[in-house]
């Protein structure tokens, strides 16, 4: 007794065509003889194919729903009657995935009309401050432009492309292949016209028939304030030219920020270090420091401890897209303790240690003394 086709595909009787197609593809991949070498897989593959032949055609499916197998006994012949890919339905998609090209995917995906040009990529290095504040940059790119001599047709001025004699303008060629499951038509791009359906008999002498020329071009682009490593900018219409009147692709500029000798970056904050003497840390000081905006005065409070972070507000990186709002400049204080002192300096420090009651080694111990000062 023949198996129910709905049950065989694992779908309900109310399933739509998309559900039936998905179920068929899944099972056909599973049981295809080139993939599944288990006993009985080939027979199941034939049954799945037969079920799909019936259920994929609305009229045949209606007869099957009403009369069962008897109503579709001659509707399909298990594959032997297929003469072109239109009869194959979704079965062509399965063979395309197995054999790479059945079903006309390679040819069908080619467009005979206007074709958009390719997008291009350019990597651009920026200095630290250029990334912070942005600005205008001049770049040089190489891309394909439409040939002015033939206006992109590829044909010699005064002539025009003609219909391809190999494919008669379809852009496709068809070849029939016999398999154990019947004859299948393989559709591929025409090798003569490369799928365009046209041939250039007299080529343009300037572009060699391609309709495009490689040209170098200088552009000025605007770098927004606050960009960082990996920021991508799109320059519309500056990629390769399209074909047959198609629009040009876009240029994508990827930004890479060079390291700076003084500054580091953490999001929208700028980081740097400041070295001060132990006396400046003890007594406090006003020190001129470098920022991305130039030199400014920084107040170092008395008693500042090593690795204290001092903040200069609104001296950081502008927010991307909102340059009015900026981060902060965070300065890490590094206290420099001298390894050696002059005799008069040592005498003064030892007197100070005596006044504070700190125990120090005679003739040395400056690190321990200063450590006590900072802790006190």
N, C-alpha and C positions, 0 to 999 in steps of 0.2 A: 504494500500500500504506500502511495506517494506521501511524503511528508508535507504538512501544511507549510506554504511558503512564508507566511507571517511568522510562524513558529521557528522556521529555519533561520530567518534573519533576526529573530529575537525582538520583533516589534509588534505593536498592537494593530488591530484591523483599522483603527482610526488614524494611524501614523501618516504624517504628511510626506511629501517627496524628499524633503531634506533629511528627515529621520531615516527613511529607507535608504537613501544614498550613504549616509554616515555608517549605518549598520553594515551595508554591503562592503564599503571600503575596508572597514575594520576586519571583517571576516575574510575578504579576498586576500588581504595582506597576510592574514594568519595562515591560510590554507594553500596559498599559491605554491605549486610544485617546486619552483626555484628556491623557495624559502623553507618550506616544510617538507622534510623527507620521510615523515612518519607514514606508516601504512594507513591507507584510507584517506589521506589528506587530499590527494588528487580528485577522488570521487566527490568529496565534500566541496571542493572548489567548484566542480562542475555543477553541483546542486545549488550552491550559493549563486553562481552566475545565472543559472536558469531561473531562480526565484527573482533575481533582480530584473531580468529581461521582462518578466511578466508584470511585476509590481511597479516598475518604473514608467510604464506606458498606461495612462489613464483609461483608455478604451479597453486594452487587454486586461487591466486590473479589474475593471467593472465586470467583464465576462467571467473572470476567475472567481470574483466574489459571488456571482450568481450561480455559476454552473460548476465551479471547481476546475480540476485539471482537464476535464472533458471539454470545457469551453475554450481552452487555449492550447489544445493539443498540437495545432499547427502554427501557433503564433510565432514560435521561434524554434530554431533547430540546434540549440546548444552551442551556437557560435559559428557553425559552418556556413550559414547564410550571410554573414557580414561581408560587405564589400567596400564600405567606407566608414570613416570615423563617426559620421553622423549617426549611424545605426548603433554604434557601440555605447553611447551614453556615458555613464560614469565608469564603465569598464576601461575606457581609454585612459582615465586618470590613474588607475591602478598600474597599467602597463607603463605609463610615463614614469611613475615612481620607481619601477623595477628596472626599466631598460633605458631611461633617460631620453625622452623625445617623442614617444608615442602620444598621440592625442593632439599634436600640433602646438604644443605649448611654446616651443622655441620660435616657431614662425608666427604664431598668433600674437605673441607678445611684442613683435616688432610693429612699429607704427609707420605707415606710409605717408601720413600727413606731417604737419609741423611737429618737431621734436625739441623739447627743452634741452638746453646745453648742460654740461656737467658742472657741478659745484667744485670749487677749488679751495685749498687750504694754504694758509701762509702763517708761519710761526714768527712772532715779532718779540724781540727782547726790549725791555724797558728798564730804565734806571729806577731806583727806589723812589725818588722824588717824582719822576714822571708818572709812576703808578699812583702816587698819593694825590697829585694835583691834576693829572690828565693834561690834555693839550692836543695840538695838531701835529701829526706825524706824516712825513712823506714816505711812501713805500713804492717799490718797483715790483711788478708782477709780469709773468709771462702767461698769456692765455690765447685761446683761439678766437679770432675775429672773422666776420663774414668777408669773403673775398670781394673787393669792390669791382674787380674786372668782370666777374660773371654773376655778381649779386647773389652768390651762394648756390647757384645751380650746378656748378662744376663743369658746365658746358662752355665751349669756345664761344665768345661773343658772336651773335648772329645765328647761333644754332640752339637747339633745345634738346633736353633728354627725350628719349623715345621709349616706348613700351618694351619691356624685356621680352625677348623672343623665347627664352627658355620657359618662363612661367606664365607668359601672356599677361603680365601685369598683376598677377595675384600675389607675388612675393613668396609663393610657396611651391614646393615640389612634393609629389606624393609617390611613395614606393610601397608596393604590397609585399608583405612578408608572410610566409606560410609557417604555422606553428601546429603543434598537436591539437590545439583547440580551434583551429580554423585559420582563415586568412585575415591578416590585419594590415591596415594601411598606415604607414608611417609618414607623417607630415613634417617637413623641416623647411628652414629658410632656403630660398633659392640661392645657390652658390654663385650664380652669375651676377645678380643684382644685389646680393646680400640682404634680401628681404624687402627691398624698397619698391620693386615692381617696375623700375625704370633703369635704362642704361644710358650712359653718356658715350656717344660714338666719337665725337671730337672734343677732347678734354681741354679745359681752360689751361693755357700755358703758364699762367701765374701760380695757380693753386694745385695744378696737376689733376684736376677733376674732383678734388675733395670738397670744394666750395668754401673752404676755410683756410686761414693762414695763422701761423704762430707769430704773435706780436708781443713786444715788450711795452709796458705802459707804466707811467708814473701816476700815482694817486695820492691825494691828501685825505687822511682819515682823522676823525676826531676821537681821541681817547678820553672816556669819561673819568672824572675824578673818583678815586677809591677803588680802581680795578686791582685784581690780585692775580697770582699765578693761576693759569687755567681759565681765566675769563675769556669768553668767546664773543667776538664782534662779527656781525653779519653786514657785509657791504652788498646791497642788492644790485643784481644785474652786472656784476663784475667778474663772473665766472666765464666759462667757455661759451661762445656764441651757439645759439640753437641752429638746427638744420631746417631747411624748407620754411623759413620764416618763423621758426619757434623762438620763444623767449630765451634770453641768456640765463645761465645758471648764476649762482651767487658766490661771492668770495667770503670765506670764513677765516677771520684773523684770530689766532690763538696767542694770548699774551703770556710772556714769561718774565718775571721780575728778577733782576739781578740783586745779589746780596750787597748790603752797604757796610762800610767799615765801622760806622758808628751806631746805626739804627737797626732794630729788628722790628718785626710786626707780629701782633697777636690780634687778629680780627681787625677792628678799627682802632686799636690802640697801638701806639709806637712805644717801643722799649729801648732803653739805653742804660749805661752804667756811668757812675760818677765817682772818681777817686778823690778823696779828701784826706788831709792830715789828721792825726789824732787830736791835735790842738783845735782844729776847726770843728771836729766832732764834739769836743768837750765844750768849747766856748760858743759855737755857732758861727755862721758866716753867711755873707751874700756872695754867691759865686755865679759867674757868667757861664752858661751852658749852651751847647748846640741843640737846636730843635730843627724840624723840617721847615719851619718858618724863618730860621735864622737864629742869631744869638739872643738870649733873654737872660734876665737875672733870676736866680733861684735862691730863696731863703732856706738855709740849712739851720734848723733849730739847734740850740745848745743841748748837749747830751744825746745827740743822735747816735743810735746804735748801728753797728755793722749790719748790712743787708736791709736796712730800712728802705722802704719804697716811698718816694716823694712824688706827688702828682701835680702835673701842669695841665689844668683843664682846657679842653677845646684846642689842644695842640697835637691831636692825633690825626687819623685818616678820615676824610669825609665819607659819609655813608654813600654807597653806590646808588645813584638815582636821587639822592638828597644831599647835595654838597654843602648845604647850610649847616647840617648837623654833623659834628665831628666827634671822634673819640678823644681820649686823653693821652698825654705823654707820661709814661711811668718810668721813673728814674730810680735805679737801685744804687744805694750808697755803699761804697767800698772804702773802709777806713784803712789807711796805710800806716802801719806801725814800723818805725825805723829799726833796723837791725843794730845800728851803732849810733851812739851819741857823742857829741863833742864834750870834753871835760866840763865846761861851764854849763852845758845843757844837763849833763848827768847830775851835777851838783844841785841844780834847781829842782830837778825831778825827785832826787832823793830827799830834799828838804820837804817837798810836797807830800811825799810818801810818809815822812816822819810826822807831819802835821795831821795826816789822815789816820795814822796808826797802822799803816800797812807794813807787813813784814816783807822785806825784799832782800835779795842777796847783795852783798857789797860788791860794787863794781859791775853789776849786771842786773838781770831780772826785770828789764823794762816791760816785757810782754806781760808778766804776771801783775806788775803794778798797774799797767793800763787796763788790764782785764778787770782788776778790782775797781778802778775808776768808773768804767762803764757799768759795772754791776751795781756800784754804789749810787 
